Amino acid sequence: MLKKKIITMLALALVGLFVLTACGDGEVENGDNGENDEGTAQSEDALGEMQQEEIDMDDFEESDVFLRVNDDEITFAEFEEEFERSKEMAETQYGMDFDDEDAAVMIPQLQQQAVESIITQHVMLQEAEDQDIEVTDEDVEENVEELKVQFDGEEGLEQAMEAEGLTDDSLREFLYENLMIENLMSRNLDLDNIEVTEEEKEAYYAQLQESWEEQGQEEVPYEDVEDQITEQLQQQQIQEKQMEYVEELMAEADIDRLYQ
């Protein structure tokens, strides 16, 4: 999925990240043990933490101002696009079927996730602009070229863009915003010196051992997964630092939820 490939840094910056983290995205693999069913249950548990009344999508026109974030006015059309993206991610990554009654009850939480993602994105882009962070056309073009490599050439990228409903302009806008937030994080957070202790790695490995034993799986030697464990623990620390910074910015923002 194209958006999944280019949304990585942006997603880390958004409040909706806690849903992905709660579902164990990026963890050391434990093998085939009913991951789809387990992932669906975990995603529902995480989403369930955001209990909200369902937003009636028929109550709004696309041009209606849905949210106000500081000086930015967000239309219903922008919310609807983000909400559909959230549904698509839940369906693709966690196997949720929203035609099913059990999954359909998660719609209000997905709507809230979309709202929070939009708010946080606008807050962070505003902060990036306030700090005079710049992203050049050359920076964006470099990202486009990287995507061409990932999709085996320009034709492959164009096919992926068509499948996602992205135009050349909308892709570049998406990449521009992604880079703005990435540069904001890099300027304000020290993410290059994340240390993981041997005790932390051993504790994580002990959890894996328990999981393997419970599932009747063969134990993997520590040295075979040590690098993966280190990377996983570093990523957790990075996400914690990012979310702390996001929370600081959010606390200072003036947010008006006009849909309520």
C-alpha positions in Angstrom: 0.0 0.0 0.0 1.5 3.3 -1.1 0.2 5.4 1.8 1.5 2.8 4.3 5.0 3.2 2.8 5.1 7.0 2.9 3.0 7.6 6.1 5.5 6.0 8.5 7.1 9.1 10.0 3.9 11.1 9.8 2.0 8.3 11.5 4.5 8.3 14.4 3.6 11.9 15.0 -0.1 11.5 15.2 -2.3 10.6 18.1 -3.7 7.6 16.2 -0.3 6.0 16.6 -1.3 4.5 20.0 -3.7 2.2 18.1 -0.9 0.8 15.9 1.4 0.5 18.9 -1.2 -1.3 21.0 -1.6 -3.8 18.2 2.1 -4.8 18.3 3.1 -3.3 15.0 6.8 -3.9 14.4 7.4 -6.4 17.2 9.8 -9.3 17.0 8.0 -12.1 15.1 6.5 -14.9 17.1 5.4 -17.0 14.1 2.0 -18.0 12.9 -0.3 -18.1 16.0 -3.6 -16.6 15.0 -2.1 -13.1 14.5 -5.1 -11.9 12.5 -7.7 -12.8 15.1 -5.4 -11.5 17.9 -4.6 -8.3 16.0 -8.3 -7.6 15.5 -9.1 -8.1 19.2 -6.2 -5.9 20.2 -7.1 -3.1 17.8 -10.7 -3.2 19.1 -9.4 -3.0 22.7 -7.2 0.0 21.9 -9.9 1.8 20.0 -12.4 1.0 22.8 -10.4 3.4 25.0 -11.8 6.3 23.0 -15.6 5.9 23.6 -17.5 8.5 21.6 -20.9 8.9 20.2 -21.0 8.2 16.5 -20.8 11.2 14.2 -23.7 11.1 11.7 -21.9 11.6 8.4 -25.2 12.6 6.7 -25.4 15.7 8.9 -22.6 17.5 7.1 -21.8 19.0 3.7 -18.2 18.6 2.4 -17.6 22.4 2.7 -18.8 22.6 6.3 -16.2 23.7 8.8 -15.8 20.6 11.0 -12.9 21.6 13.2 -10.9 24.7 14.0 -7.3 24.3 15.1 -5.8 27.6 16.2 -6.2 29.6 12.9 -6.8 26.5 10.7 -10.4 25.6 9.6 -10.8 21.9 8.7 -13.7 21.0 6.5 -15.9 17.9 6.8 -14.3 16.7 3.5 -10.9 16.5 5.1 -12.3 14.6 8.1 -14.2 12.2 5.8 -11.0 11.4 3.9 -9.0 10.7 7.1 -11.8 8.6 8.5 -11.9 6.4 5.3 -8.2 6.0 5.5 -8.5 4.9 9.2 -11.1 2.3 8.1 -8.9 1.1 5.3 -5.9 0.6 7.7 -8.1 -1.3 10.1 -9.4 -3.5 7.4 -6.0 -4.1 5.8 -3.8 -4.5 8.9 -6.2 -6.1 11.4 -8.7 -7.9 9.2 -11.7 -5.8 10.5 -14.9 -6.2 8.5 -17.1 -3.2 9.1 -20.1 -5.0 7.5 -19.8 -7.3 10.6 -21.9 -6.1 13.5 -19.0 -6.6 16.0 -16.6 -4.5 14.0 -19.2 -1.9 13.1 -19.5 -0.8 16.8 -15.9 0.5 16.4 -16.9 3.1 13.9 -17.3 5.9 16.6 -13.8 5.2 17.8 -12.3 5.2 14.3 -14.1 8.5 13.8 -12.4 9.9 16.9 -9.1 8.5 15.8 -9.5 10.4 12.5 -10.4 13.6 14.4 -7.4 13.4 16.7 -5.0 12.6 13.8 -6.2 15.7 11.8 -5.9 17.9 14.9 -2.4 16.7 15.7 -1.2 17.0 12.1 -2.4 20.6 11.9 -0.9 21.5 15.3 2.5 20.0 14.2 2.5 21.6 10.8 1.7 25.0 12.4 4.6 24.5 14.9 6.9 23.6 12.0 6.0 26.8 10.2 6.4 28.8 13.4 9.9 27.4 13.8 10.7 28.4 10.1 11.3 24.8 9.2 11.8 24.5 5.4 11.3 21.6 3.0 12.5 22.3 -0.6 11.1 21.0 -3.9 14.4 19.0 -4.1 13.7 17.3 -0.8 10.3 16.2 -2.0 11.6 15.1 -5.3 14.2 13.0 -3.5 11.4 11.2 -1.7 9.6 10.7 -4.9 12.7 9.0 -6.4 13.0 6.8 -3.4 9.4 5.7 -3.9 10.1 4.9 -7.5 12.8 2.5 -6.3 10.5 0.9 -3.8 7.8 0.4 -6.5 10.3 -0.9 -9.1 10.1 2.2 -11.3 7.9 5.1 -12.3 5.2 2.8 -13.8 4.9 0.9 -10.5 4.6 4.1 -8.5 2.0 5.4 -10.9 -0.1 2.3 -10.5 0.2 2.5 -6.8 -0.9 6.2 -6.9 -3.8 5.3 -9.1 -4.9 2.6 -6.7 -4.8 5.1 -3.8 -6.5 7.8 -5.7 -3.4 10.1 -5.5 -2.5 12.6 -8.1 1.1 13.8 -8.7 0.3 17.0 -6.8 -1.4 15.3 -3.9 1.5 12.9 -3.5 3.9 15.7 -3.4 1.8 17.6 -0.8 1.6 14.5 1.3 5.4 14.1 1.2 6.0 17.7 1.9 3.9 17.5 5.1 5.6 14.3 6.1 9.0 15.9 5.7 8.0 19.0 7.6 6.9 16.9 10.6 10.0 14.7 10.4 12.3 17.8 10.4 10.3 19.3 13.3 10.9 16.1 15.3 14.6 16.0 14.4 15.1 19.7 15.4 13.5 19.3 18.8 14.2 15.8 19.9 17.5 13.9 20.3 16.6 10.6 18.5 20.1 9.6 17.5 21.4 8.6 20.9 18.8 6.1 22.1 20.5 3.7 24.5 19.2 0.2 25.4 20.7 -1.6 28.3 21.5 -5.3 28.5 19.0 -5.6 31.3 16.2 -4.2 29.1 17.0 -6.6 26.3 17.2 -9.6 28.6 13.8 -8.7 30.1 12.3 -8.4 26.7 13.8 -11.7 25.7 12.3 -13.3 28.8 8.9 -12.1 27.7 9.4 -13.7 24.3 10.5 -16.9 26.0 7.2 -17.0 28.0 5.2 -16.3 24.8 7.0 -19.1 22.9 6.4 -21.5 25.7 2.7 -20.7 26.0 2.3 -21.1 22.3 4.3 -24.3 22.1 6.9 -22.8 19.8 10.5 -23.6 19.5 12.7 -21.1 21.4 14.9 -18.9 19.3 18.5 -18.3 20.7 19.0 -14.9 22.2 21.9 -14.0 19.8 19.6 -14.6 16.8 17.1 -12.0 17.9 19.2 -9.6 19.9 19.5 -7.1 17.1 15.7 -7.2 16.5 15.1 -6.7 20.3 17.5 -3.7 20.4 15.8 -2.1 17.4 12.3 -2.7 18.9 13.3 -1.2 22.2 14.9 1.8 20.5 11.8 2.3 18.5 9.6 2.2 21.6 11.8 4.9 23.2 11.6 7.0 20.1 7.8 6.8 20.0 7.6 7.7 23.6 9.7 10.8 23.1 7.7 11.8 20.0 4.4 11.4 21.8 5.6 13.4 24.8 6.5 16.2 22.4 3.1 16.0 20.6 1.3 16.1 23.9 3.2 19.3 24.8 2.1 21.0 21.6 -1.4 19.8 21.9 -1.8 21.2 25.4 -0.9 24.7 24.0 -3.3 24.5 21.0 -6.7 26.2 20.7 -9.0 23.5 19.4 -12.7 23.9 18.6 -14.7 20.8 17.8 -17.5 22.4 15.8 -19.1 19.0 15.0 -20.2 18.5 18.6 
